[in-house]
Amino acid sequence: MYTPSDDEVRFIAAYMNEAHPEVVREIADAHGIEAGAIEVCGMTDTELLLQVQTEDGSALRPVPWPAPLRRREDIRLFLEEMQEDARFKSP
């Protein structure tokens, strides 16, 4: 399995939150996560971690990767796969 470094996590989270917030929202929606604000805040070898803001405050919500990460390149591939799956699942 592959565990992203802290620097990789910060870079990818910042990129997704700034350049592709709609993708983050689509992935969250597809996993039943309802919130006002949603951001990528971390990742492990098995989960994408989202920080969500709700009326009750802030919470961390894990979203499983399609499979455990085996290499750095899986992150981009899985994010694309999760976005595509989310778009097909949306009404």
LINURVEN-V992751 format. One record per residue. N is the residue number from 1. OMEGA is omega in degrees with one decimal (999 if undefined). Layout:
n=N omega=OMEGA
n=N omega=OMEGA
This chain:
n=1 omega=-177.9
n=2 omega=176.2
n=3 omega=-179.3
n=4 omega=176.8
n=5 omega=178.0
n=6 omega=178.7
n=7 omega=177.5
n=8 omega=179.9
n=9 omega=179.2
n=10 omega=-179.0
n=11 omega=-177.4
n=12 omega=178.3
n=13 omega=179.8
n=14 omega=179.4
n=15 omega=-178.9
n=16 omega=-177.4
n=17 omega=-177.1
n=18 omega=-174.2
n=19 omega=-173.8
n=20 omega=-179.8
n=21 omega=179.3
n=22 omega=177.5
n=23 omega=178.1
n=24 omega=178.9
n=25 omega=179.7
n=26 omega=179.1
n=27 omega=178.9
n=28 omega=-180.0
n=29 omega=-179.0
n=30 omega=179.6
n=31 omega=175.3
n=32 omega=-179.9
n=33 omega=179.3
n=34 omega=-178.9
n=35 omega=175.0
n=36 omega=179.2
n=37 omega=179.9
n=38 omega=176.5
n=39 omega=169.1
n=40 omega=-179.9
n=41 omega=179.8
n=42 omega=176.1
n=43 omega=174.5
n=44 omega=177.7
n=45 omega=-178.4
n=46 omega=-174.4
n=47 omega=166.1
n=48 omega=-176.0
n=49 omega=-179.6
n=50 omega=173.0
n=51 omega=-177.4
n=52 omega=175.4
n=53 omega=176.8
n=54 omega=177.4
n=55 omega=-178.5
n=56 omega=179.8
n=57 omega=-176.4
n=58 omega=-179.8
n=59 omega=176.0
n=60 omega=179.7
n=61 omega=177.6
n=62 omega=174.4
n=63 omega=-176.8
n=64 omega=170.4
n=65 omega=176.3
n=66 omega=176.5
n=67 omega=176.8
n=68 omega=176.4
n=69 omega=176.7
n=70 omega=179.6
n=71 omega=-176.8
n=72 omega=-177.6
n=73 omega=179.1
n=74 omega=-177.5
n=75 omega=179.4
n=76 omega=-179.4
n=77 omega=-179.3
n=78 omega=176.9
n=79 omega=177.2
n=80 omega=179.0
n=81 omega=-179.8
n=82 omega=177.5
n=83 omega=179.7
n=84 omega=177.3
n=85 omega=-179.2
n=86 omega=-179.4
n=87 omega=179.4
n=88 omega=179.5
n=89 omega=-177.9
n=90 omega=-179.5
n=91 omega=999
